[in-house]
Amino acid sequence: MKHILKCEKCDEYTMQEKCSKCGSATKNPKPAKYDPTDKVGKYRRKAKEKDLRERGLI
Ligand SMILES: [Zn+2]
């Protein structure tokens, strides 16, 4: 499996060890972990729940 790397200068994701734009060494970005305090996720879960309720599934 290939790792996705990130150029912190350009904020670009790439598979290359060097950024194709600026030539900087790219870094392995920290994986996005599940965050229970994530507000977007909270709204997404609420929206999902609402959708299920409206459809009478829960
Ligand atoms: Zn770059």
N, CA, C, O and the ligand as a Tripos MOL2 file, in Angstrom:
@<TRIPOS>MOLECULE
protein
  233   231    59     0     0
PROTEIN
NO_CHARGES

@<TRIPOS>ATOM
      1 N           0.8370   -1.1960    0.0000 N.3       1 MET1
      2 CA          0.0000    0.0000    0.0000 C.3       1 MET1
      3 C           0.8760    1.2530    0.0000 C.2       1 MET1
      4 O           1.8280    1.3770    0.7700 O.2       1 MET1
      5 N           0.5270    2.1470   -0.8680 N.am      2 LYS2
      6 CA          1.2830    3.3960   -0.9430 C.3       2 LYS2
      7 C           0.8000    4.3590    0.1240 C.2       2 LYS2
      8 O          -0.3780    4.4050    0.4780 O.2       2 LYS2
      9 N           1.7450    5.1140    0.6150 N.am      3 HIS3
     10 CA          1.3770    6.1020    1.6220 C.3       3 HIS3
     11 C           1.1720    7.4420    0.9540 C.2       3 HIS3
     12 O           1.9100    7.8400    0.0540 O.2       3 HIS3
     13 N           0.1730    8.1030    1.4120 N.am      4 ILE4
     14 CA         -0.0470    9.4570    0.9160 C.3       4 ILE4
     15 C           0.8650   10.3760    1.7150 C.2       4 ILE4
     16 O           0.9850   10.2620    2.9340 O.2       4 ILE4
     17 N           1.4920   11.2720    1.0050 N.am      5 LEU5
     18 CA          2.3970   12.2160    1.6500 C.3       5 LEU5
     19 C           1.8760   13.6210    1.3990 C.2       5 LEU5
     20 O           1.0440   13.8580    0.5230 O.2       5 LEU5
     21 N           2.3870   14.5310    2.1890 N.am      6 LYS6
     22 CA          1.8800   15.8870    2.0810 C.3       6 LYS6
     23 C           3.0090   16.8940    2.0850 C.2       6 LYS6
     24 O           3.9370   16.8090    2.8900 O.2       6 LYS6
     25 N           2.9170   17.8450    1.1790 N.am      7 CYS7
     26 CA          3.8480   18.9680    1.1960 C.3       7 CYS7
     27 C           3.2640   20.0130    2.1280 C.2       7 CYS7
     28 O           2.1710   20.5310    1.9010 O.2       7 CYS7
     29 N           4.0140   20.3140    3.1820 N.am      8 GLU8
     30 CA          3.4840   21.2690    4.1520 C.3       8 GLU8
     31 C           3.5720   22.6980    3.6450 C.2       8 GLU8
     32 O           2.8840   23.5880    4.1470 O.2       8 GLU8
     33 N           4.4170   22.9130    2.6520 N.am      9 LYS9
     34 CA          4.5210   24.2580    2.0760 C.3       9 LYS9
     35 C           3.3070   24.5780    1.2220 C.2       9 LYS9
     36 O           2.6750   25.6250    1.3640 O.2       9 LYS9
     37 N           3.0020   23.6420    0.3270 N.am     10 CYS10
     38 CA          1.9100   23.8850   -0.6250 C.3      10 CYS10
     39 C           0.5720   23.3850   -0.1070 C.2      10 CYS10
     40 O          -0.4800   23.6960   -0.6670 O.2      10 CYS10
     41 N           0.6210   22.6010    0.9760 N.am     11 ASP11
     42 CA         -0.5950   21.9940    1.4940 C.3      11 ASP11
     43 C          -1.2100   21.0560    0.4570 C.2      11 ASP11
     44 O          -2.4300   20.9500    0.3250 O.2      11 ASP11
     45 N          -0.3160   20.3740   -0.2790 N.am     12 GLU12
     46 CA         -0.7520   19.4750   -1.3300 C.3      12 GLU12
     47 C          -0.4560   18.0310   -0.9340 C.2      12 GLU12
     48 O           0.5720   17.7410   -0.3230 O.2      12 GLU12
     49 N          -1.3470   17.1560   -1.2810 N.am     13 TYR13
     50 CA         -1.1200   15.7350   -1.0350 C.3      13 TYR13
     51 C          -0.5450   15.1060   -2.2880 C.2      13 TYR13
     52 O          -0.9430   15.4350   -3.4050 O.2      13 TYR13
     53 N           0.3970   14.1970   -2.0890 N.am     14 THR14
     54 CA          1.0660   13.5600   -3.2110 C.3      14 THR14
     55 C           1.5660   12.1870   -2.7910 C.2      14 THR14
     56 O           1.6590   11.8940   -1.6000 O.2      14 THR14
     57 N           1.8880   11.3500   -3.7650 N.am     15 MET15
     58 CA          2.4980   10.0570   -3.4770 C.3      15 MET15
     59 C           4.0250   10.1750   -3.5530 C.2      15 MET15
     60 O           4.7420    9.2520   -3.1670 O.2      15 MET15
     61 N           4.5100   11.2990   -4.0440 N.am     16 GLN16
     62 CA          5.9380   11.4770   -4.2390 C.3      16 GLN16
     63 C           6.6230   11.9070   -2.9440 C.2      16 GLN16
     64 O           6.0280   12.5490   -2.0790 O.2      16 GLN16
     65 N           7.9030   11.5260   -2.8450 N.am     17 GLU17
     66 CA          8.6380   11.9250   -1.6430 C.3      17 GLU17
     67 C           9.0770   13.3800   -1.7060 C.2      17 GLU17
     68 O           9.4590   13.9880   -0.7060 O.2      17 GLU17
     69 N           9.0060   13.9160   -2.9250 N.am     18 LYS18
     70 CA          9.2820   15.3380   -3.0700 C.3      18 LYS18
     71 C           8.0850   15.9940   -3.7450 C.2      18 LYS18
     72 O           7.4720   15.4170   -4.6430 O.2      18 LYS18
     73 N           7.7690   17.1770   -3.3140 N.am     19 CYS19
     74 CA          6.6530   17.8980   -3.8950 C.3      19 CYS19
     75 C           6.9500   18.2430   -5.3450 C.2      19 CYS19
     76 O           8.0210   18.7550   -5.6720 O.2      19 CYS19
     77 N           5.9850   17.9530   -6.2080 N.am     20 SER20
     78 CA          6.1930   18.2370   -7.6270 C.3      20 SER20
     79 C           6.1120   19.7290   -7.9130 C.2      20 SER20
     80 O           6.5330   20.1810   -8.9780 O.2      20 SER20
     81 N           5.5870   20.4780   -6.9930 N.am     21 LYS21
     82 CA          5.4460   21.9230   -7.2050 C.3      21 LYS21
     83 C           6.6740   22.6870   -6.7390 C.2      21 LYS21
     84 O           7.2460   23.4830   -7.4840 O.2      21 LYS21
     85 N           7.0790   22.4300   -5.4780 N.am     22 CYS22
     86 CA          8.1450   23.2390   -4.8990 C.3      22 CYS22
     87 C           9.4140   22.4400   -4.6340 C.2      22 CYS22
     88 O          10.4580   23.0240   -4.3420 O.2      22 CYS22
     89 N           9.3440   21.1050   -4.7300 N.am     23 GLY23
     90 CA         10.5410   20.2960   -4.5430 C.3      23 GLY23
     91 C          10.8820   20.0250   -3.0940 C.2      23 GLY23
     92 O          11.9090   19.4070   -2.8130 O.2      23 GLY23
     93 N          10.0570   20.4650   -2.1720 N.am     24 SER24
     94 CA         10.3030   20.1950   -0.7590 C.3      24 SER24
     95 C          10.0480   18.7340   -0.4500 C.2      24 SER24
     96 O           9.2510   18.0740   -1.1170 O.2      24 SER24
     97 N          10.7260   18.2420    0.5550 N.am     25 ALA25
     98 CA         10.4600   16.8840    1.0180 C.3      25 ALA25
     99 C           9.0550   16.8550    1.6140 C.2      25 ALA25
    100 O           8.6780   17.7120    2.4130 O.2      25 ALA25
    101 N           8.2990   15.8490    1.2020 N.am     26 THR26
    102 CA          6.9370   15.7360    1.7130 C.3      26 THR26
    103 C           6.9420   14.9100    2.9890 C.2      26 THR26
    104 O           7.8690   14.1410    3.2420 O.2      26 THR26
    105 N           5.9270   15.0720    3.7640 N.am     27 LYS27
    106 CA          5.8300   14.3460    5.0310 C.3      27 LYS27
    107 C           4.5640   13.5180    5.0720 C.2      27 LYS27
    108 O           3.5860   13.7770    4.3720 O.2      27 LYS27
    109 N           4.6270   12.5250    5.9150 N.am     28 ASN28
    110 CA          3.4600   11.6890    6.1330 C.3      28 ASN28
    111 C           2.4890   12.4610    7.0380 C.2      28 ASN28
    112 O           2.7900   12.7020    8.2070 O.2      28 ASN28
    113 N           1.3500   12.8400    6.5090 N.am     29 PRO29
    114 CA          0.4230   13.5850    7.3570 C.3      29 PRO29
    115 C          -0.1460   12.6870    8.4450 C.2      29 PRO29
    116 O          -0.2660   11.4750    8.2660 O.2      29 PRO29
    117 N          -0.4880   13.2820    9.5480 N.am     30 LYS30
    118 CA         -1.0800   12.4850   10.6210 C.3      30 LYS30
    119 C          -2.4390   11.9810   10.1550 C.2      30 LYS30
    120 O          -3.2340   12.7400    9.6000 O.2      30 LYS30
    121 N          -2.6980   10.7160   10.3810 N.am     31 PRO31
    122 CA         -3.9820   10.1790    9.9380 C.3      31 PRO31
    123 C          -5.1330   10.8380   10.6880 C.2      31 PRO31
    124 O          -5.0430   11.1100   11.8850 O.2      31 PRO31
    125 N          -6.2000   11.0840    9.9660 N.am     32 ALA32
    126 CA         -7.3740   11.6830   10.5950 C.3      32 ALA32
    127 C          -8.0330   10.6480   11.4850 C.2      32 ALA32
    128 O          -8.6140    9.6700   11.0130 O.2      32 ALA32
    129 N          -7.9330   10.8810   12.7550 N.am     33 LYS33
    130 CA         -8.5260    9.9420   13.6930 C.3      33 LYS33
    131 C          -9.9740   10.3130   13.9660 C.2      33 LYS33
    132 O         -10.3910   11.4600   13.8030 O.2      33 LYS33
    133 N         -10.7110    9.3230   14.3790 N.am     34 TYR34
    134 CA        -12.0840    9.5900   14.7750 C.3      34 TYR34
    135 C         -12.0670   10.4740   16.0090 C.2      34 TYR34
    136 O         -11.4450   10.1440   17.0190 O.2      34 TYR34
    137 N         -12.7440   11.5760   15.9150 N.am     35 ASP35
    138 CA        -12.7470   12.5250   17.0110 C.3      35 ASP35
    139 C         -14.1830   12.7780   17.4670 C.2      35 ASP35
    140 O         -14.9640   13.3870   16.7360 O.2      35 ASP35
    141 N         -14.5340   12.3190   18.6620 N.am     36 PRO36
    142 CA        -15.9200   12.4870   19.1220 C.3      36 PRO36
    143 C         -16.3050   13.9430   19.3110 C.2      36 PRO36
    144 O         -17.4910   14.2680   19.3730 O.2      36 PRO36
    145 N         -15.3130   14.8270   19.4050 N.am     37 THR37
    146 CA        -15.6300   16.2370   19.5520 C.3      37 THR37
    147 C         -15.6950   16.9450   18.2030 C.2      37 THR37
    148 O         -15.9360   18.1490   18.1300 O.2      37 THR37
    149 N         -15.4770   16.1840   17.1440 N.am     38 ASP38
    150 CA        -15.5270   16.7510   15.7950 C.3      38 ASP38
    151 C         -16.9290   17.2770   15.5120 C.2      38 ASP38
    152 O         -17.8940   16.5140   15.4640 O.2      38 ASP38
    153 N         -17.0260   18.5810   15.3290 N.am     39 LYS39
    154 CA        -18.3430   19.1940   15.1640 C.3      39 LYS39
    155 C         -19.0020   18.7790   13.8550 C.2      39 LYS39
    156 O         -20.1990   18.4960   13.8120 O.2      39 LYS39
    157 N         -18.2240   18.7460   12.8090 N.am     40 VAL40
    158 CA        -18.7880   18.3670   11.5140 C.3      40 VAL40
    159 C         -19.3490   16.9560   11.5880 C.2      40 VAL40
    160 O         -20.4380   16.6810   11.0850 O.2      40 VAL40
    161 N         -18.5950   16.0660   12.2180 N.am     41 GLY41
    162 CA        -19.0380   14.6910   12.3540 C.3      41 GLY41
    163 C         -20.3130   14.6000   13.1770 C.2      41 GLY41
    164 O         -21.1960   13.7880   12.9000 O.2      41 GLY41
    165 N         -20.3910   15.4400   14.1820 N.am     42 LYS42
    166 CA        -21.5690   15.4470   15.0430 C.3      42 LYS42
    167 C         -22.8050   15.8450   14.2380 C.2      42 LYS42
    168 O         -23.8580   15.2150   14.3400 O.2      42 LYS42
    169 N         -22.6600   16.8870   13.4460 N.am     43 TYR43
    170 CA        -23.7820   17.3300   12.6190 C.3      43 TYR43
    171 C         -24.1320   16.2680   11.5900 C.2      43 TYR43
    172 O         -25.3030   16.0410   11.2880 O.2      43 TYR43
    173 N         -23.1040   15.6210   11.0560 N.am     44 ARG44
    174 CA        -23.3340   14.5940   10.0570 C.3      44 ARG44
    175 C         -24.1350   13.4430   10.6830 C.2      44 ARG44
    176 O         -25.0720   12.9170   10.0810 O.2      44 ARG44
    177 N         -23.7380   13.0680   11.9080 N.am     45 ARG45
    178 CA        -24.4520   11.9710   12.5670 C.3      45 ARG45
    179 C         -25.8860   12.3750   12.8920 C.2      45 ARG45
    180 O         -26.8040   11.5630   12.7740 O.2      45 ARG45
    181 N         -26.0790   13.6240   13.3000 N.am     46 LYS46
    182 CA        -27.4230   14.1050   13.5880 C.3      46 LYS46
    183 C         -28.2730   14.0940   12.3210 C.2      46 LYS46
    184 O         -29.4330   13.6820   12.3460 O.2      46 LYS46
    185 N         -27.7010   14.5400   11.2370 N.am     47 ALA47
    186 CA        -28.4110   14.5680    9.9640 C.3      47 ALA47
    187 C         -28.8010   13.1520    9.5560 C.2      47 ALA47
    188 O         -29.9060   12.9150    9.0680 O.2      47 ALA47
    189 N         -27.8950   12.2340    9.7600 N.am     48 LYS48
    190 CA        -28.1450   10.8340    9.4260 C.3      48 LYS48
    191 C         -29.2850   10.2870   10.2910 C.2      48 LYS48
    192 O         -30.1730    9.5880    9.8040 O.2      48 LYS48
    193 N         -29.2400   10.6150   11.5550 N.am     49 GLU49
    194 CA        -30.2650   10.1430   12.4800 C.3      49 GLU49
    195 C         -31.6260   10.7050   12.0890 C.2      49 GLU49
    196 O         -32.6310    9.9950   12.1090 O.2      49 GLU49
    197 N         -31.6470   11.9880   11.7330 N.am     50 LYS50
    198 CA        -32.8760   12.6390   11.3180 C.3      50 LYS50
    199 C         -33.4300   11.9530   10.0770 C.2      50 LYS50
    200 O         -34.6290   11.6960    9.9700 O.2      50 LYS50
    201 N         -32.5560   11.6710    9.1710 N.am     51 ASP51
    202 CA        -32.9450   11.0020    7.9300 C.3      51 ASP51
    203 C         -33.5750    9.6390    8.2250 C.2      51 ASP51
    204 O         -34.5970    9.2740    7.6450 O.2      51 ASP51
    205 N         -32.9470    8.8990    9.1320 N.am     52 LEU52
    206 CA        -33.4640    7.5730    9.4800 C.3      52 LEU52
    207 C         -34.8220    7.6750   10.1770 C.2      52 LEU52
    208 O         -35.7220    6.8690    9.9410 O.2      52 LEU52
    209 N         -34.9460    8.6870   11.0400 N.am     53 ARG53
    210 CA        -36.2160    8.8970   11.7430 C.3      53 ARG53
    211 C         -37.3360    9.2140   10.7510 C.2      53 ARG53
    212 O         -38.4380    8.6730   10.8330 O.2      53 ARG53
    213 N         -37.0210   10.1020    9.8180 N.am     54 GLU54
    214 CA        -38.0250   10.5060    8.8370 C.3      54 GLU54
    215 C         -38.4740    9.3360    7.9900 C.2      54 GLU54
    216 O         -39.6190    9.2700    7.5400 O.2      54 GLU54
    217 N         -37.5610    8.4260    7.7840 N.am     55 ARG55
    218 CA        -37.9210    7.2690    6.9680 C.3      55 ARG55
    219 C         -38.4810    6.1210    7.8150 C.2      55 ARG55
    220 O         -38.7720    5.0350    7.3130 O.2      55 ARG55
    221 N         -38.6210    6.3980    9.1170 N.am     56 GLY56
    222 CA        -39.2170    5.4190   10.0080 C.3      56 GLY56
    223 C         -38.3610    4.1930   10.2680 C.2      56 GLY56
    224 O         -38.8710    3.1220   10.5960 O.2      56 GLY56
    225 N         -37.0500    4.3610   10.1180 N.am     57 LEU57
    226 CA        -36.1600    3.2240   10.3020 C.3      57 LEU57
    227 C         -35.6800    3.0690   11.7390 C.2      57 LEU57
    228 O         -35.2010    2.0080   12.1400 O.2      57 LEU57
    229 N         -35.8170    4.1510   12.5070 N.am     58 ILE58
    230 CA        -35.4650    4.0330   13.9270 C.3      58 ILE58
    231 C         -36.5550    4.6940   14.7730 C.2      58 ILE58
    232 O         -36.4590    4.7090   16.0000 O.2      58 ILE58
    233 ZN          5.2870   21.9060   -2.2820 Zn       59 ZN59
@<TRIPOS>BOND
     1     1     2 1
     2     2     3 1
     3     3     4 2
     4     3     5 am
     5     5     6 1
     6     6     7 1
     7     7     8 2
     8     7     9 am
     9     9    10 1
    10    10    11 1
    11    11    12 2
    12    11    13 am
    13    13    14 1
    14    14    15 1
    15    15    16 2
    16    15    17 am
    17    17    18 1
    18    18    19 1
    19    19    20 2
    20    19    21 am
    21    21    22 1
    22    22    23 1
    23    23    24 2
    24    23    25 am
    25    25    26 1
    26    26    27 1
    27    27    28 2
    28    27    29 am
    29    29    30 1
    30    30    31 1
    31    31    32 2
    32    31    33 am
    33    33    34 1
    34    34    35 1
    35    35    36 2
    36    35    37 am
    37    37    38 1
    38    38    39 1
    39    39    40 2
    40    39    41 am
    41    41    42 1
    42    42    43 1
    43    43    44 2
    44    43    45 am
    45    45    46 1
    46    46    47 1
    47    47    48 2
    48    47    49 am
    49    49    50 1
    50    50    51 1
    51    51    52 2
    52    51    53 am
    53    53    54 1
    54    54    55 1
    55    55    56 2
    56    55    57 am
    57    57    58 1
    58    58    59 1
    59    59    60 2
    60    59    61 am
    61    61    62 1
    62    62    63 1
    63    63    64 2
    64    63    65 am
    65    65    66 1
    66    66    67 1
    67    67    68 2
    68    67    69 am
    69    69    70 1
    70    70    71 1
    71    71    72 2
    72    71    73 am
    73    73    74 1
    74    74    75 1
    75    75    76 2
    76    75    77 am
    77    77    78 1
    78    78    79 1
    79    79    80 2
    80    79    81 am
    81    81    82 1
    82    82    83 1
    83    83    84 2
    84    83    85 am
    85    85    86 1
    86    86    87 1
    87    87    88 2
    88    87    89 am
    89    89    90 1
    90    90    91 1
    91    91    92 2
    92    91    93 am
    93    93    94 1
    94    94    95 1
    95    95    96 2
    96    95    97 am
    97    97    98 1
    98    98    99 1
    99    99   100 2
   100    99   101 am
   101   101   102 1
   102   102   103 1
   103   103   104 2
   104   103   105 am
   105   105   106 1
   106   106   107 1
   107   107   108 2
   108   107   109 am
   109   109   110 1
   110   110   111 1
   111   111   112 2
   112   111   113 am
   113   113   114 1
   114   114   115 1
   115   115   116 2
   116   115   117 am
   117   117   118 1
   118   118   119 1
   119   119   120 2
   120   119   121 am
   121   121   122 1
   122   122   123 1
   123   123   124 2
   124   123   125 am
   125   125   126 1
   126   126   127 1
   127   127   128 2
   128   127   129 am
   129   129   130 1
   130   130   131 1
   131   131   132 2
   132   131   133 am
   133   133   134 1
   134   134   135 1
   135   135   136 2
   136   135   137 am
   137   137   138 1
   138   138   139 1
   139   139   140 2
   140   139   141 am
   141   141   142 1
   142   142   143 1
   143   143   144 2
   144   143   145 am
   145   145   146 1
   146   146   147 1
   147   147   148 2
   148   147   149 am
   149   149   150 1
   150   150   151 1
   151   151   152 2
   152   151   153 am
   153   153   154 1
   154   154   155 1
   155   155   156 2
   156   155   157 am
   157   157   158 1
   158   158   159 1
   159   159   160 2
   160   159   161 am
   161   161   162 1
   162   162   163 1
   163   163   164 2
   164   163   165 am
   165   165   166 1
   166   166   167 1
   167   167   168 2
   168   167   169 am
   169   169   170 1
   170   170   171 1
   171   171   172 2
   172   171   173 am
   173   173   174 1
   174   174   175 1
   175   175   176 2
   176   175   177 am
   177   177   178 1
   178   178   179 1
   179   179   180 2
   180   179   181 am
   181   181   182 1
   182   182   183 1
   183   183   184 2
   184   183   185 am
   185   185   186 1
   186   186   187 1
   187   187   188 2
   188   187   189 am
   189   189   190 1
   190   190   191 1
   191   191   192 2
   192   191   193 am
   193   193   194 1
   194   194   195 1
   195   195   196 2
   196   195   197 am
   197   197   198 1
   198   198   199 1
   199   199   200 2
   200   199   201 am
   201   201   202 1
   202   202   203 1
   203   203   204 2
   204   203   205 am
   205   205   206 1
   206   206   207 1
   207   207   208 2
   208   207   209 am
   209   209   210 1
   210   210   211 1
   211   211   212 2
   212   211   213 am
   213   213   214 1
   214   214   215 1
   215   215   216 2
   216   215   217 am
   217   217   218 1
   218   218   219 1
   219   219   220 2
   220   219   221 am
   221   221   222 1
   222   222   223 1
   223   223   224 2
   224   223   225 am
   225   225   226 1
   226   226   227 1
   227   227   228 2
   228   227   229 am
   229   229   230 1
   230   230   231 1
   231   231   232 2
@<TRIPOS>SUBSTRUCTURE
     1 MET1         2 RESIDUE 1 A MET
     2 LYS2         6 RESIDUE 1 A LYS
     3 HIS3        10 RESIDUE 1 A HIS
     4 ILE4        14 RESIDUE 1 A ILE
     5 LEU5        18 RESIDUE 1 A LEU
     6 LYS6        22 RESIDUE 1 A LYS
     7 CYS7        26 RESIDUE 1 A CYS
     8 GLU8        30 RESIDUE 1 A GLU
     9 LYS9        34 RESIDUE 1 A LYS
    10 CYS10       38 RESIDUE 1 A CYS
    11 ASP11       42 RESIDUE 1 A ASP
    12 GLU12       46 RESIDUE 1 A GLU
    13 TYR13       50 RESIDUE 1 A TYR
    14 THR14       54 RESIDUE 1 A THR
    15 MET15       58 RESIDUE 1 A MET
    16 GLN16       62 RESIDUE 1 A GLN
    17 GLU17       66 RESIDUE 1 A GLU
    18 LYS18       70 RESIDUE 1 A LYS
    19 CYS19       74 RESIDUE 1 A CYS
    20 SER20       78 RESIDUE 1 A SER
    21 LYS21       82 RESIDUE 1 A LYS
    22 CYS22       86 RESIDUE 1 A CYS
    23 GLY23       90 RESIDUE 1 A GLY
    24 SER24       94 RESIDUE 1 A SER
    25 ALA25       98 RESIDUE 1 A ALA
    26 THR26      102 RESIDUE 1 A THR
    27 LYS27      106 RESIDUE 1 A LYS
    28 ASN28      110 RESIDUE 1 A ASN
    29 PRO29      114 RESIDUE 1 A PRO
    30 LYS30      118 RESIDUE 1 A LYS
    31 PRO31      122 RESIDUE 1 A PRO
    32 ALA32      126 RESIDUE 1 A ALA
    33 LYS33      130 RESIDUE 1 A LYS
    34 TYR34      134 RESIDUE 1 A TYR
    35 ASP35      138 RESIDUE 1 A ASP
    36 PRO36      142 RESIDUE 1 A PRO
    37 THR37      146 RESIDUE 1 A THR
    38 ASP38      150 RESIDUE 1 A ASP
    39 LYS39      154 RESIDUE 1 A LYS
    40 VAL40      158 RESIDUE 1 A VAL
    41 GLY41      162 RESIDUE 1 A GLY
    42 LYS42      166 RESIDUE 1 A LYS
    43 TYR43      170 RESIDUE 1 A TYR
    44 ARG44      174 RESIDUE 1 A ARG
    45 ARG45      178 RESIDUE 1 A ARG
    46 LYS46      182 RESIDUE 1 A LYS
    47 ALA47      186 RESIDUE 1 A ALA
    48 LYS48      190 RESIDUE 1 A LYS
    49 GLU49      194 RESIDUE 1 A GLU
    50 LYS50      198 RESIDUE 1 A LYS
    51 ASP51      202 RESIDUE 1 A ASP
    52 LEU52      206 RESIDUE 1 A LEU
    53 ARG53      210 RESIDUE 1 A ARG
    54 GLU54      214 RESIDUE 1 A GLU
    55 ARG55      218 RESIDUE 1 A ARG
    56 GLY56      222 RESIDUE 1 A GLY
    57 LEU57      226 RESIDUE 1 A LEU
    58 ILE58      230 RESIDUE 1 A ILE
    59 ZN59       233 GROUP 0 **** ****
